[in-house]
């Protein structure tokens, strides 16, 4: 279970988002887009981001002014 507010990689989409929700019974994490643009999404296929994912996430946030 990821902590809320941490970066999580959605393996099925190949995208990194910020964890904003967790449904324990279904094992589903809700992720928010890093740039704040777009809708949150849910996934059951996730893992911690690697170093490259974290670097890309910092760049996306910087470009979005976050």
HTML snippet that shows the backbone in 3Dmol.js (N, CA, C, O; Angstrom):
<script src="https://3Dmol.org/build/3Dmol-min.js"></script>
<div id="view" style="width:600px;height:400px;position:relative"></div>
<script>
const pdb = `
ATOM      1  N   UNK A   1       0.840  -1.178   0.000  1.00  0.00           N
ATOM      2  CA  UNK A   1       0.000   0.000   0.000  1.00  0.00           C
ATOM      3  C   UNK A   1       0.886   1.243   0.000  1.00  0.00           C
ATOM      4  O   UNK A   1       1.663   1.447   0.933  1.00  0.00           O
ATOM      5  N   UNK A   2       0.779   2.065  -1.023  1.00  0.00           N
ATOM      6  CA  UNK A   2       1.567   3.303  -1.046  1.00  0.00           C
ATOM      7  C   UNK A   2       0.962   4.354  -0.116  1.00  0.00           C
ATOM      8  O   UNK A   2      -0.255   4.426   0.055  1.00  0.00           O
ATOM      9  N   UNK A   3       1.818   5.152   0.470  1.00  0.00           N
ATOM     10  CA  UNK A   3       1.348   6.272   1.285  1.00  0.00           C
ATOM     11  C   UNK A   3       0.787   7.351   0.381  1.00  0.00           C
ATOM     12  O   UNK A   3       1.243   7.523  -0.750  1.00  0.00           O
ATOM     13  N   UNK A   4      -0.196   8.071   0.873  1.00  0.00           N
ATOM     14  CA  UNK A   4      -0.768   9.166   0.100  1.00  0.00           C
ATOM     15  C   UNK A   4       0.279  10.254  -0.097  1.00  0.00           C
ATOM     16  O   UNK A   4       1.039  10.572   0.818  1.00  0.00           O
ATOM     17  N   UNK A   5       0.310  10.817  -1.295  1.00  0.00           N
ATOM     18  CA  UNK A   5       1.241  11.893  -1.609  1.00  0.00           C
ATOM     19  C   UNK A   5       2.549  11.441  -2.220  1.00  0.00           C
ATOM     20  O   UNK A   5       3.336  12.272  -2.673  1.00  0.00           O
ATOM     21  N   UNK A   6       2.802  10.127  -2.244  1.00  0.00           N
ATOM     22  CA  UNK A   6       4.058   9.638  -2.817  1.00  0.00           C
ATOM     23  C   UNK A   6       3.881   9.325  -4.300  1.00  0.00           C
ATOM     24  O   UNK A   6       2.768   9.112  -4.782  1.00  0.00           O
ATOM     25  N   UNK A   7       5.006   9.305  -5.008  1.00  0.00           N
ATOM     26  CA  UNK A   7       4.987   8.951  -6.422  1.00  0.00           C
ATOM     27  C   UNK A   7       4.823   7.445  -6.570  1.00  0.00           C
ATOM     28  O   UNK A   7       5.423   6.663  -5.833  1.00  0.00           O
ATOM     29  N   UNK A   8       3.999   7.054  -7.539  1.00  0.00           N
ATOM     30  CA  UNK A   8       3.736   5.646  -7.815  1.00  0.00           C
ATOM     31  C   UNK A   8       3.720   5.468  -9.325  1.00  0.00           C
ATOM     32  O   UNK A   8       3.181   6.309 -10.044  1.00  0.00           O
ATOM     33  N   UNK A   9       4.307   4.380  -9.810  1.00  0.00           N
ATOM     34  CA  UNK A   9       4.281   4.098 -11.244  1.00  0.00           C
ATOM     35  C   UNK A   9       3.157   3.119 -11.551  1.00  0.00           C
ATOM     36  O   UNK A   9       3.086   2.031 -10.979  1.00  0.00           O
ATOM     37  N   UNK A  10       2.283   3.525 -12.463  1.00  0.00           N
ATOM     38  CA  UNK A  10       1.232   2.653 -12.976  1.00  0.00           C
ATOM     39  C   UNK A  10       1.873   1.800 -14.061  1.00  0.00           C
ATOM     40  O   UNK A  10       2.192   2.300 -15.140  1.00  0.00           O
ATOM     41  N   UNK A  11       2.061   0.528 -13.783  1.00  0.00           N
ATOM     42  CA  UNK A  11       2.747  -0.370 -14.706  1.00  0.00           C
ATOM     43  C   UNK A  11       1.948  -0.550 -15.996  1.00  0.00           C
ATOM     44  O   UNK A  11       2.532  -0.632 -17.077  1.00  0.00           O
ATOM     45  N   UNK A  12       0.623  -0.611 -15.893  1.00  0.00           N
ATOM     46  CA  UNK A  12      -0.199  -0.851 -17.081  1.00  0.00           C
ATOM     47  C   UNK A  12      -0.172   0.326 -18.049  1.00  0.00           C
ATOM     48  O   UNK A  12      -0.264   0.125 -19.260  1.00  0.00           O
ATOM     49  N   UNK A  13      -0.047   1.555 -17.539  1.00  0.00           N
ATOM     50  CA  UNK A  13      -0.014   2.738 -18.405  1.00  0.00           C
ATOM     51  C   UNK A  13       1.397   3.251 -18.655  1.00  0.00           C
ATOM     52  O   UNK A  13       1.629   4.029 -19.580  1.00  0.00           O
ATOM     53  N   UNK A  14       2.336   2.809 -17.827  1.00  0.00           N
ATOM     54  CA  UNK A  14       3.699   3.297 -17.950  1.00  0.00           C
ATOM     55  C   UNK A  14       3.851   4.735 -17.502  1.00  0.00           C
ATOM     56  O   UNK A  14       4.779   5.425 -17.924  1.00  0.00           O
ATOM     57  N   UNK A  15       2.942   5.197 -16.643  1.00  0.00           N
ATOM     58  CA  UNK A  15       2.954   6.585 -16.180  1.00  0.00           C
ATOM     59  C   UNK A  15       3.159   6.643 -14.672  1.00  0.00           C
ATOM     60  O   UNK A  15       2.824   5.714 -13.937  1.00  0.00           O
ATOM     61  N   UNK A  16       3.716   7.759 -14.243  1.00  0.00           N
ATOM     62  CA  UNK A  16       3.896   8.012 -12.817  1.00  0.00           C
ATOM     63  C   UNK A  16       2.868   9.045 -12.389  1.00  0.00           C
ATOM     64  O   UNK A  16       2.626  10.022 -13.097  1.00  0.00           O
ATOM     65  N   UNK A  17       2.270   8.826 -11.234  1.00  0.00           N
ATOM     66  CA  UNK A  17       1.317   9.768 -10.679  1.00  0.00           C
ATOM     67  C   UNK A  17       1.533   9.887  -9.183  1.00  0.00           C
ATOM     68  O   UNK A  17       2.369   9.194  -8.604  1.00  0.00           O
ATOM     69  N   UNK A  18       0.771  10.770  -8.570  1.00  0.00           N
ATOM     70  CA  UNK A  18       0.816  10.956  -7.129  1.00  0.00           C
ATOM     71  C   UNK A  18      -0.332  10.177  -6.501  1.00  0.00           C
ATOM     72  O   UNK A  18      -1.482  10.329  -6.912  1.00  0.00           O
ATOM     73  N   UNK A  19      -0.031   9.351  -5.518  1.00  0.00           N
ATOM     74  CA  UNK A  19      -1.066   8.566  -4.850  1.00  0.00           C
ATOM     75  C   UNK A  19      -1.992   9.491  -4.063  1.00  0.00           C
ATOM     76  O   UNK A  19      -1.545  10.248  -3.201  1.00  0.00           O
ATOM     77  N   UNK A  20      -3.287   9.420  -4.372  1.00  0.00           N
ATOM     78  CA  UNK A  20      -4.272  10.253  -3.683  1.00  0.00           C
ATOM     79  C   UNK A  20      -5.372   9.417  -3.032  1.00  0.00           C
ATOM     80  O   UNK A  20      -6.246   9.954  -2.351  1.00  0.00           O
ATOM     81  N   UNK A  21      -5.324   8.111  -3.241  1.00  0.00           N
ATOM     82  CA  UNK A  21      -6.332   7.247  -2.639  1.00  0.00           C
ATOM     83  C   UNK A  21      -5.902   5.798  -2.671  1.00  0.00           C
ATOM     84  O   UNK A  21      -5.067   5.395  -3.481  1.00  0.00           O
ATOM     85  N   UNK A  22      -6.494   5.014  -1.768  1.00  0.00           N
ATOM     86  CA  UNK A  22      -6.164   3.597  -1.682  1.00  0.00           C
ATOM     87  C   UNK A  22      -7.408   2.839  -1.256  1.00  0.00           C
ATOM     88  O   UNK A  22      -8.059   3.203  -0.277  1.00  0.00           O
ATOM     89  N   UNK A  23      -7.736   1.793  -1.984  1.00  0.00           N
ATOM     90  CA  UNK A  23      -8.839   0.911  -1.628  1.00  0.00           C
ATOM     91  C   UNK A  23      -8.245  -0.448  -1.291  1.00  0.00           C
ATOM     92  O   UNK A  23      -7.953  -1.246  -2.182  1.00  0.00           O
ATOM     93  N   UNK A  24      -8.071  -0.701  -0.018  1.00  0.00           N
ATOM     94  CA  UNK A  24      -7.436  -1.927   0.438  1.00  0.00           C
ATOM     95  C   UNK A  24      -8.098  -3.210  -0.031  1.00  0.00           C
ATOM     96  O   UNK A  24      -7.407  -4.116  -0.497  1.00  0.00           O
ATOM     97  N   UNK A  25      -9.442  -3.318   0.080  1.00  0.00           N
ATOM     98  CA  UNK A  25     -10.084  -4.565  -0.324  1.00  0.00           C
ATOM     99  C   UNK A  25      -9.856  -4.944  -1.793  1.00  0.00           C
ATOM    100  O   UNK A  25      -9.769  -6.127  -2.119  1.00  0.00           O
ATOM    101  N   UNK A  26      -9.760  -3.956  -2.669  1.00  0.00           N
ATOM    102  CA  UNK A  26      -9.550  -4.259  -4.093  1.00  0.00           C
ATOM    103  C   UNK A  26      -8.094  -4.119  -4.505  1.00  0.00           C
ATOM    104  O   UNK A  26      -7.725  -4.514  -5.611  1.00  0.00           O
ATOM    105  N   UNK A  27      -7.256  -3.557  -3.625  1.00  0.00           N
ATOM    106  CA  UNK A  27      -5.846  -3.354  -3.968  1.00  0.00           C
ATOM    107  C   UNK A  27      -5.653  -2.299  -5.036  1.00  0.00           C
ATOM    108  O   UNK A  27      -4.695  -2.353  -5.807  1.00  0.00           O
ATOM    109  N   UNK A  28      -6.568  -1.335  -5.081  1.00  0.00           N
ATOM    110  CA  UNK A  28      -6.534  -0.291  -6.099  1.00  0.00           C
ATOM    111  C   UNK A  28      -5.978   1.002  -5.518  1.00  0.00           C
ATOM    112  O   UNK A  28      -6.391   1.442  -4.445  1.00  0.00           O
ATOM    113  N   UNK A  29      -5.043   1.602  -6.234  1.00  0.00           N
ATOM    114  CA  UNK A  29      -4.524   2.911  -5.858  1.00  0.00           C
ATOM    115  C   UNK A  29      -5.073   3.931  -6.851  1.00  0.00           C
ATOM    116  O   UNK A  29      -5.159   3.661  -8.049  1.00  0.00           O
ATOM    117  N   UNK A  30      -5.443   5.108  -6.341  1.00  0.00           N
ATOM    118  CA  UNK A  30      -5.885   6.207  -7.191  1.00  0.00           C
ATOM    119  C   UNK A  30      -4.721   7.166  -7.351  1.00  0.00           C
ATOM    120  O   UNK A  30      -4.115   7.600  -6.372  1.00  0.00           O
ATOM    121  N   UNK A  31      -4.415   7.492  -8.605  1.00  0.00           N
ATOM    122  CA  UNK A  31      -3.290   8.371  -8.913  1.00  0.00           C
ATOM    123  C   UNK A  31      -3.780   9.660  -9.549  1.00  0.00           C
ATOM    124  O   UNK A  31      -4.752   9.670 -10.305  1.00  0.00           O
ATOM    125  N   UNK A  32      -3.090  10.744  -9.229  1.00  0.00           N
ATOM    126  CA  UNK A  32      -3.371  12.045  -9.826  1.00  0.00           C
ATOM    127  C   UNK A  32      -2.236  12.386 -10.783  1.00  0.00           C
ATOM    128  O   UNK A  32      -1.079  12.059 -10.517  1.00  0.00           O
ATOM    129  N   UNK A  33      -2.561  13.046 -11.903  1.00  0.00           N
ATOM    130  CA  UNK A  33      -1.513  13.447 -12.840  1.00  0.00           C
ATOM    131  C   UNK A  33      -0.519  14.391 -12.167  1.00  0.00           C
ATOM    132  O   UNK A  33      -0.898  15.224 -11.345  1.00  0.00           O
ATOM    133  N   UNK A  34       0.738  14.251 -12.522  1.00  0.00           N
ATOM    134  CA  UNK A  34       1.791  15.064 -11.908  1.00  0.00           C
ATOM    135  C   UNK A  34       1.661  16.541 -12.235  1.00  0.00           C
ATOM    136  O   UNK A  34       1.995  17.391 -11.409  1.00  0.00           O
ATOM    137  N   UNK A  35       1.179  16.855 -13.433  1.00  0.00           N
ATOM    138  CA  UNK A  35       1.090  18.257 -13.837  1.00  0.00           C
ATOM    139  C   UNK A  35      -0.218  18.906 -13.392  1.00  0.00           C
ATOM    140  O   UNK A  35      -0.441  20.090 -13.643  1.00  0.00           O
ATOM    141  N   UNK A  36      -1.081  18.136 -12.734  1.00  0.00           N
ATOM    142  CA  UNK A  36      -2.340  18.682 -12.254  1.00  0.00           C
ATOM    143  C   UNK A  36      -3.388  18.834 -13.329  1.00  0.00           C
ATOM    144  O   UNK A  36      -4.481  19.333 -13.058  1.00  0.00           O
ATOM    145  N   UNK A  37      -3.083  18.418 -14.541  1.00  0.00           N
ATOM    146  CA  UNK A  37      -4.001  18.550 -15.668  1.00  0.00           C
ATOM    147  C   UNK A  37      -4.557  17.177 -16.027  1.00  0.00           C
ATOM    148  O   UNK A  37      -3.794  16.255 -16.316  1.00  0.00           O
ATOM    149  N   UNK A  38      -5.848  17.038 -16.009  1.00  0.00           N
ATOM    150  CA  UNK A  38      -6.452  15.755 -16.347  1.00  0.00           C
ATOM    151  C   UNK A  38      -7.106  15.119 -15.136  1.00  0.00           C
ATOM    152  O   UNK A  38      -7.080  15.658 -14.029  1.00  0.00           O
ATOM    153  N   UNK A  39      -7.685  13.973 -15.376  1.00  0.00           N
ATOM    154  CA  UNK A  39      -8.437  13.271 -14.342  1.00  0.00           C
ATOM    155  C   UNK A  39      -7.564  12.272 -13.594  1.00  0.00           C
ATOM    156  O   UNK A  39      -6.610  11.720 -14.140  1.00  0.00           O
ATOM    157  N   UNK A  40      -7.916  12.056 -12.333  1.00  0.00           N
ATOM    158  CA  UNK A  40      -7.288  10.989 -11.567  1.00  0.00           C
ATOM    159  C   UNK A  40      -7.647   9.657 -12.218  1.00  0.00           C
ATOM    160  O   UNK A  40      -8.647   9.556 -12.929  1.00  0.00           O
ATOM    161  N   UNK A  41      -6.821   8.632 -11.970  1.00  0.00           N
ATOM    162  CA  UNK A  41      -7.134   7.308 -12.496  1.00  0.00           C
ATOM    163  C   UNK A  41      -6.791   6.258 -11.461  1.00  0.00           C
ATOM    164  O   UNK A  41      -6.047   6.514 -10.514  1.00  0.00           O
ATOM    165  N   UNK A  42      -7.344   5.074 -11.655  1.00  0.00           N
ATOM    166  CA  UNK A  42      -7.120   3.968 -10.728  1.00  0.00           C
ATOM    167  C   UNK A  42      -6.360   2.850 -11.410  1.00  0.00           C
ATOM    168  O   UNK A  42      -6.489   2.635 -12.615  1.00  0.00           O
ATOM    169  N   UNK A  43      -5.566   2.141 -10.624  1.00  0.00           N
ATOM    170  CA  UNK A  43      -4.832   0.993 -11.142  1.00  0.00           C
ATOM    171  C   UNK A  43      -4.599  -0.018 -10.029  1.00  0.00           C
ATOM    172  O   UNK A  43      -4.505   0.333  -8.853  1.00  0.00           O
ATOM    173  N   UNK A  44      -4.510  -1.263 -10.425  1.00  0.00           N
ATOM    174  CA  UNK A  44      -4.119  -2.323  -9.491  1.00  0.00           C
ATOM    175  C   UNK A  44      -2.716  -2.816  -9.809  1.00  0.00           C
ATOM    176  O   UNK A  44      -2.159  -3.643  -9.087  1.00  0.00           O
ATOM    177  N   UNK A  45      -2.149  -2.301 -10.900  1.00  0.00           N
ATOM    178  CA  UNK A  45      -0.807  -2.700 -11.328  1.00  0.00           C
ATOM    179  C   UNK A  45       0.144  -1.531 -11.112  1.00  0.00           C
ATOM    180  O   UNK A  45       0.240  -0.637 -11.954  1.00  0.00           O
ATOM    181  N   UNK A  46       0.839  -1.538  -9.996  1.00  0.00           N
ATOM    182  CA  UNK A  46       1.694  -0.405  -9.665  1.00  0.00           C
ATOM    183  C   UNK A  46       2.945  -0.868  -8.943  1.00  0.00           C
ATOM    184  O   UNK A  46       3.015  -1.979  -8.417  1.00  0.00           O
ATOM    185  N   UNK A  47       3.935   0.022  -8.934  1.00  0.00           N
ATOM    186  CA  UNK A  47       5.192  -0.233  -8.229  1.00  0.00           C
ATOM    187  C   UNK A  47       5.832   1.109  -7.911  1.00  0.00           C
ATOM    188  O   UNK A  47       5.420   2.136  -8.451  1.00  0.00           O
ATOM    189  N   UNK A  48       6.833   1.110  -7.040  1.00  0.00           N
ATOM    190  CA  UNK A  48       7.555   2.355  -6.776  1.00  0.00           C
ATOM    191  C   UNK A  48       8.297   2.798  -8.042  1.00  0.00           C
ATOM    192  O   UNK A  48       8.783   1.957  -8.798  1.00  0.00           O
ATOM    193  N   UNK A  49       8.386   4.101  -8.276  1.00  0.00           N
ATOM    194  CA  UNK A  49       9.119   4.578  -9.450  1.00  0.00           C
ATOM    195  C   UNK A  49      10.622   4.376  -9.274  1.00  0.00           C
ATOM    196  O   UNK A  49      11.144   4.441  -8.161  1.00  0.00           O
ATOM    197  N   UNK A  50      11.306   4.132 -10.388  1.00  0.00           N
ATOM    198  CA  UNK A  50      12.764   4.021 -10.320  1.00  0.00           C
ATOM    199  C   UNK A  50      13.378   5.419 -10.421  1.00  0.00           C
ATOM    200  O   UNK A  50      12.657   6.415 -10.485  1.00  0.00           O
ATOM    201  N   UNK A  51      14.680   5.487 -10.434  1.00  0.00           N
ATOM    202  CA  UNK A  51      15.377   6.780 -10.443  1.00  0.00           C
ATOM    203  C   UNK A  51      15.022   7.615 -11.672  1.00  0.00           C
ATOM    204  O   UNK A  51      14.819   8.824 -11.560  1.00  0.00           O
ATOM    205  N   UNK A  52      14.946   6.989 -12.831  1.00  0.00           N
ATOM    206  CA  UNK A  52      14.594   7.711 -14.063  1.00  0.00           C
ATOM    207  C   UNK A  52      13.163   8.233 -13.972  1.00  0.00           C
ATOM    208  O   UNK A  52      12.890   9.368 -14.364  1.00  0.00           O
ATOM    209  N   UNK A  53      12.245   7.408 -13.456  1.00  0.00           N
ATOM    210  CA  UNK A  53      10.857   7.845 -13.277  1.00  0.00           C
ATOM    211  C   UNK A  53      10.784   9.068 -12.372  1.00  0.00           C
ATOM    212  O   UNK A  53      10.051  10.015 -12.656  1.00  0.00           O
ATOM    213  N   UNK A  54      11.551   9.043 -11.272  1.00  0.00           N
ATOM    214  CA  UNK A  54      11.528  10.172 -10.333  1.00  0.00           C
ATOM    215  C   UNK A  54      12.086  11.438 -10.970  1.00  0.00           C
ATOM    216  O   UNK A  54      11.565  12.529 -10.737  1.00  0.00           O
ATOM    217  N   UNK A  55      13.135  11.303 -11.768  1.00  0.00           N
ATOM    218  CA  UNK A  55      13.705  12.457 -12.457  1.00  0.00           C
ATOM    219  C   UNK A  55      12.694  13.037 -13.442  1.00  0.00           C
ATOM    220  O   UNK A  55      12.500  14.251 -13.490  1.00  0.00           O
ATOM    221  N   UNK A  56      12.061  12.185 -14.214  1.00  0.00           N
ATOM    222  CA  UNK A  56      11.041  12.646 -15.168  1.00  0.00           C
ATOM    223  C   UNK A  56       9.890  13.332 -14.437  1.00  0.00           C
ATOM    224  O   UNK A  56       9.363  14.341 -14.906  1.00  0.00           O
ATOM    225  N   UNK A  57       9.502  12.782 -13.287  1.00  0.00           N
ATOM    226  CA  UNK A  57       8.421  13.372 -12.502  1.00  0.00           C
ATOM    227  C   UNK A  57       8.793  14.772 -12.029  1.00  0.00           C
ATOM    228  O   UNK A  57       7.962  15.680 -12.062  1.00  0.00           O
ATOM    229  N   UNK A  58      10.038  14.953 -11.589  1.00  0.00           N
ATOM    230  CA  UNK A  58      10.484  16.290 -11.162  1.00  0.00           C
ATOM    231  C   UNK A  58      10.432  17.273 -12.319  1.00  0.00           C
ATOM    232  O   UNK A  58      10.067  18.434 -12.135  1.00  0.00           O
ATOM    233  N   UNK A  59      10.796  16.816 -13.509  1.00  0.00           N
ATOM    234  CA  UNK A  59      10.766  17.693 -14.683  1.00  0.00           C
ATOM    235  C   UNK A  59       9.331  18.085 -15.034  1.00  0.00           C
ATOM    236  O   UNK A  59       9.065  19.246 -15.348  1.00  0.00           O
ATOM    237  N   UNK A  60       8.411  17.129 -14.984  1.00  0.00           N
ATOM    238  CA  UNK A  60       7.003  17.418 -15.279  1.00  0.00           C
ATOM    239  C   UNK A  60       6.456  18.425 -14.279  1.00  0.00           C
ATOM    240  O   UNK A  60       5.779  19.379 -14.662  1.00  0.00           O
ATOM    241  N   UNK A  61       6.747  18.217 -13.002  1.00  0.00           N
ATOM    242  CA  UNK A  61       6.265  19.136 -11.973  1.00  0.00           C
ATOM    243  C   UNK A  61       6.863  20.528 -12.148  1.00  0.00           C
ATOM    244  O   UNK A  61       6.166  21.528 -11.974  1.00  0.00           O
ATOM    245  N   UNK A  62       8.142  20.600 -12.490  1.00  0.00           N
ATOM    246  CA  UNK A  62       8.796  21.896 -12.687  1.00  0.00           C
ATOM    247  C   UNK A  62       8.168  22.647 -13.857  1.00  0.00           C
ATOM    248  O   UNK A  62       7.932  23.852 -13.771  1.00  0.00           O
ATOM    249  N   UNK A  63       7.899  21.942 -14.937  1.00  0.00           N
ATOM    250  CA  UNK A  63       7.280  22.583 -16.104  1.00  0.00           C
ATOM    251  C   UNK A  63       5.873  23.069 -15.789  1.00  0.00           C
ATOM    252  O   UNK A  63       5.410  24.059 -16.354  1.00  0.00           O
ATOM    253  N   UNK A  64       5.195  22.367 -14.883  1.00  0.00           N
ATOM    254  CA  UNK A  64       3.831  22.738 -14.508  1.00  0.00           C
ATOM    255  C   UNK A  64       3.816  23.799 -13.408  1.00  0.00           C
ATOM    256  O   UNK A  64       2.752  24.288 -13.030  1.00  0.00           O
ATOM    257  N   UNK A  65       4.999  24.156 -12.894  1.00  0.00           N
ATOM    258  CA  UNK A  65       5.081  25.166 -11.846  1.00  0.00           C
ATOM    259  C   UNK A  65       4.674  24.650 -10.481  1.00  0.00           C
ATOM    260  O   UNK A  65       4.188  25.413  -9.646  1.00  0.00           O
ATOM    261  N   UNK A  66       4.867  23.368 -10.250  1.00  0.00           N
ATOM    262  CA  UNK A  66       4.464  22.771  -8.962  1.00  0.00           C
ATOM    263  C   UNK A  66       5.665  22.466  -8.112  1.00  0.00           C
ATOM    264  O   UNK A  66       5.521  21.962  -6.998  1.00  0.00           O
TER     265      UNK A  66
END
`;
const viewer = $3Dmol.createViewer("view");
viewer.addModel(pdb, "pdb");
viewer.setStyle({}, {cartoon: {color: "spectrum"}});
viewer.zoomTo();
viewer.render();
</script>
